[in-house]
Amino acid sequence: REEKQLELTLEALISQVADLKNSLVSFIYKLENEYDRLTWPSVLDSFALLSGQLNTLNKVLKHEKTPLLRNQVIIPLVLSPDRDEEIMRQTEGRVPVFSHEVVPDHLRTKPDPEVEEQEKQLITDAARISPDGAQKQIQSLNKMCSNLLEKISKEERESESGGLRQNKQTFNPTDTNALVAAVAFGKGLSNRRPPGSGGSVQSGQPGAAAIIAGASGMQQVPMSSAPAQQQPMLAGVQIAQAGQPGKMPSGIKTNIKSASMHPYQR
C-alpha cells in the first residue's frame, strides 16, 4: 500500500513539475523572441500562472497522504559511461550518460562544497555578534528603512499634489466653445446695426435732407491736360488749386449748410 501511494505521489509530482516546466519554457520564449510586443499585463499573467503552479506543487508535497520523501533513499543501480537513450528521453537531452561524473551532481543531498563553506562562514560571523550588538544593528536597520519609507511616501504625496495642480481646470469649456463658434461662424451674434453705420439712411433723421441735397449737387467736370485747371465741385465745396503742381492749395472756400445733428454723430 505504501509503495502504491508513493507511486501515485510521484506521478502527481511529475505532472505538476511538467506543467511548471512548460510554463517556464513559454515565458522564456516570450522574453527572448516576443520582447518587442510583450506588455506588462502579459508578464504579470505569466508570473501569476507560475505562482499558482508553485502553490499547487507545495500543496501536493504538504498533503497528509503524501509520504515523507525525505525518508526515501535513492541509490543508483547501474553506472555506465555509455550513452543511454532512455535517460536522454527522460531528461530531454540534458543528461546523455549516467556515469560516476554526473551522479554526485544529480543525486546530491547537500549543497556544493563552495556554498557549504560560505554558509559556515556566515554562521560563524553571526555567532560572534553579541545580543546587544545585534539588537543595535536591528534597530539601526529599522530606522534606516523607516526613513526611506517616509521619504518615498513624501515624494508620492508631492507628486500626486503636483499632478492635481497641473490637472486643475482654469477655464470654462462652454464659454470657450461659444467664443470660437461666434468668431468662426458668427453663431449667437445679433444682426442689429448702430444708427448711421449702415448703408440705408432714414429720411426722418435730421440732416438727411442735407446729405441728399449734397449728393444731387455732384457733377462731372471734364478733365483737361493741365492739372492746375481742375476745379471739382462736391456738395457746394469749391477747392481753389494752386497754379503750380505739387503745392498745397492757397485757399479753401466752403459753403456747407449746418445741420442740427450730424448723421454720423452718436
Solvent accessible surface area in square Angstrom, and as a share of the most:
residue,aa,sasa,rsa
1,R,248,0.91
2,E,144,0.64
3,E,147,0.66
4,K,122,0.52
5,Q,61,0.27
6,L,40,0.20
7,E,88,0.40
8,L,97,0.48
9,T,13,0.07
10,L,80,0.40
11,E,94,0.42
12,A,42,0.32
13,L,21,0.10
14,I,120,0.61
15,S,59,0.38
16,Q,44,0.20
17,V,75,0.43
18,A,40,0.31
19,D,66,0.34
20,L,25,0.12
21,K,63,0.27
22,N,87,0.45
23,S,13,0.09
24,L,77,0.38
25,V,90,0.52
26,S,55,0.35
27,F,19,0.08
28,I,88,0.45
29,Y,126,0.48
30,K,61,0.26
31,L,82,0.41
32,E,117,0.52
33,N,79,0.41
34,E,52,0.23
35,Y,155,0.59
36,D,104,0.54
37,R,165,0.60
38,L,42,0.21
39,T,78,0.45
40,W,167,0.59
41,P,86,0.54
42,S,32,0.21
43,V,18,0.10
44,L,84,0.42
45,D,97,0.50
46,S,15,0.10
47,F,109,0.45
48,A,66,0.51
49,L,97,0.48
50,L,18,0.09
51,S,55,0.36
52,G,35,0.33
53,Q,32,0.14
54,L,83,0.41
55,N,79,0.41
56,T,54,0.31
57,L,27,0.14
58,N,69,0.36
59,K,144,0.61
60,V,32,0.19
61,L,83,0.41
62,K,170,0.72
63,H,95,0.43
64,E,155,0.70
65,K,134,0.57
66,T,20,0.11
67,P,37,0.23
68,L,114,0.57
69,L,62,0.31
70,R,214,0.78
71,N,101,0.52
72,Q,87,0.39
73,V,122,0.70
74,I,134,0.68
75,I,121,0.61
76,P,46,0.29
77,L,165,0.82
78,V,113,0.65
79,L,59,0.29
80,S,37,0.24
81,P,110,0.69
82,D,101,0.52
83,R,144,0.53
84,D,54,0.28
85,E,117,0.53
86,E,90,0.40
87,I,36,0.18
88,M,35,0.16
89,R,155,0.56
90,Q,116,0.51
91,T,31,0.18
92,E,110,0.49
93,G,40,0.39
94,R,161,0.59
95,V,16,0.09
96,P,53,0.33
97,V,33,0.19
98,F,48,0.20
99,S,14,0.09
100,H,136,0.61
101,E,143,0.64
102,V,33,0.19
103,V,19,0.11
104,P,70,0.44
105,D,97,0.50
106,H,102,0.46
107,L,56,0.28
108,R,98,0.36
109,T,135,0.79
110,K,122,0.52
111,P,62,0.39
112,D,68,0.35
113,P,87,0.54
114,E,119,0.53
115,V,80,0.46
116,E,44,0.20
117,E,110,0.49
118,Q,121,0.54
119,E,84,0.38
120,K,114,0.48
121,Q,96,0.43
122,L,125,0.62
123,I,109,0.55
124,T,60,0.35
125,D,56,0.29
126,A,67,0.52
127,A,83,0.64
128,R,180,0.66
129,I,77,0.39
130,S,63,0.41
131,P,113,0.71
132,D,104,0.54
133,G,22,0.21
134,A,35,0.27
135,Q,93,0.41
136,K,145,0.61
137,Q,108,0.48
138,I,91,0.46
139,Q,105,0.47
140,S,58,0.38
141,L,108,0.54
142,N,84,0.43
143,K,138,0.59
144,M,126,0.56
145,C,60,0.36
146,S,65,0.42
147,N,67,0.34
148,L,107,0.53
149,L,116,0.58
150,E,112,0.50
151,K,136,0.58
152,I,80,0.41
153,S,44,0.28
154,K,109,0.46
155,E,111,0.50
156,E,100,0.45
157,R,143,0.52
158,E,87,0.39
159,S,78,0.50
160,E,118,0.53
161,S,43,0.28
162,G,16,0.15
163,G,27,0.26
164,L,130,0.65
165,R,173,0.63
166,Q,156,0.69
167,N,123,0.63
168,K,148,0.63
169,Q,105,0.47
170,T,124,0.72
171,F,127,0.53
172,N,77,0.40
173,P,62,0.39
174,T,98,0.57
175,D,89,0.46
176,T,59,0.34
177,N,100,0.51
178,A,61,0.47
179,L,117,0.58
180,V,88,0.51
181,A,21,0.16
182,A,21,0.16
183,V,120,0.69
184,A,65,0.51
185,F,170,0.71
186,G,34,0.32
187,K,146,0.62
188,G,80,0.77
189,L,118,0.59
190,S,88,0.57
191,N,150,0.77
192,R,218,0.80
193,R,178,0.65
194,P,63,0.39
195,P,108,0.68
196,G,33,0.31
197,S,60,0.38
198,G,31,0.30
199,G,77,0.74
200,S,103,0.67
201,V,91,0.52
202,Q,127,0.56
203,S,102,0.66
204,G,74,0.72
205,Q,60,0.27
206,P,70,0.44
207,G,16,0.16
208,A,4,0.03
209,A,80,0.62
210,A,49,0.38
211,I,72,0.37
212,I,113,0.57
213,A,64,0.50
214,G,19,0.18
215,A,62,0.48
216,S,91,0.59
217,G,42,0.41
218,M,116,0.52
219,Q,117,0.52
220,Q,178,0.79
221,V,59,0.34
222,P,120,0.76
223,M,147,0.65
224,S,51,0.33
225,S,120,0.78
226,A,34,0.26
227,P,79,0.50
228,A,37,0.29
229,Q,125,0.55
230,Q,49,0.22
231,Q,98,0.43
232,P,63,0.39
233,M,65,0.29
234,L,102,0.51
235,A,44,0.34
236,G,39,0.38
237,V,30,0.17
238,Q,75,0.33
239,I,65,0.33
240,A,42,0.33
241,Q,76,0.34
242,A,26,0.20
243,G,64,0.62
244,Q,105,0.47
245,P,107,0.67
246,G,89,0.86
247,K,129,0.55
248,M,163,0.73
249,P,49,0.31
250,S,108,0.70
251,G,33,0.32
252,I,110,0.56
253,K,145,0.62
254,T,91,0.53
255,N,117,0.60
256,I,127,0.65
257,K,175,0.74
258,S,113,0.73
259,A,48,0.37
260,S,111,0.71
261,M,88,0.39
262,H,107,0.48
263,P,34,0.21
264,Y,161,0.61
265,Q,112,0.50
266,R,218,0.79
